[in-house]
Amino acid sequence: MSHWNGGVFLARVISINLSTKKGEQKTPVQSAVFKKEWGIEGDAHAGTWHRQVSLLANESIDQMRAQAHAAGLELHYGDFAENVTTEGIEVKKLPVGTRIQIGAQVVLQITQIGKECHQGCAIREKAGDCVMPREGVFARVIEGGTVSVGDAITVCGSGMRHGMCSGAHSGLPSAIRVGVITASDKGAAGAREDRSGPTIREMAAEFGGTVTQYCIVPDEKSALAEIMSAWADQGLCDVIFTTGGTGLSPRDVTPEATLSVVERLVPGIPEAMRAKSLQVTDKAMLSRAVAGIRGRTLIINLPGSPKAVRECLEVIMGVLPHAVETLRGEASECAR
């Protein structure tokens, strides 16, 4: 069981599970190598995305054992396709952004709680239920190393950006989850390379952000609005940046799409970006970019060129951590 020790909770790894293909049960191994910003070596779910490692508590599996047994199904570690089976910690209750250390080296950061169950799940078909979509946890690898069965799990907290659990608090909100929507007819058709989206991804790290959602869509108001709404309503992003479609062309409809989904405007953000851009070019006054809030997600229109994206982000990135803290309910006062 978990216990309290010096301000942190301790638990342990009771199984490490890998598979070479997605959508199949995983096989337990004694130890595995966790690769920074990739996942577990040899596992099908590793990659440069936000769900590099999955975790499920043995306590969650226990909830289903009797039900599964009655259906003639014996449950084993890895049957829910979890990479790490834990004991002594309710991983489902760890907030997104929390960092946990496993053993002496590996640090994970929680990026998602729960998921949609894939089609043809053997456990759901036989037992009538599956606990993974409700209580499974997903994470990215912040610091790599080797993890073995029996290694301790330490909950570090949610504010640290670099180093191990003993490192100093950065003062930034945890894991700012960033969504990037590139509005481009040619980009969506594969006729033009998206260079602005990668620029946002590169600069996100400077304000403690990680791009967890990304897509290129045509300059269609309904398509843009649908994606913004879905990412915000599902709680997938703290900040959504759009890039492109803010000018005067008949196909430039990103501001209209944004206005159709936001509940409150944040006019100071585009005002600040235009003021800075006007120092570079008088054409900045033609930008129709807007910013607003849907639920707890901040949506900001950025220009379409990589150079302009960089200039605008440099203006606003200093206030983004506080904006996210405020939307999360972690901060409320803007005054000094």
Order of alpha helices (4+ residues) and beta strands (2+ residues): beta-beta-beta-beta-beta-beta-alpha-beta-beta-beta-alpha-alpha-beta-beta-beta-beta-alpha-alpha-beta-alpha-beta-alpha-beta-alpha-beta-beta-alpha-alpha
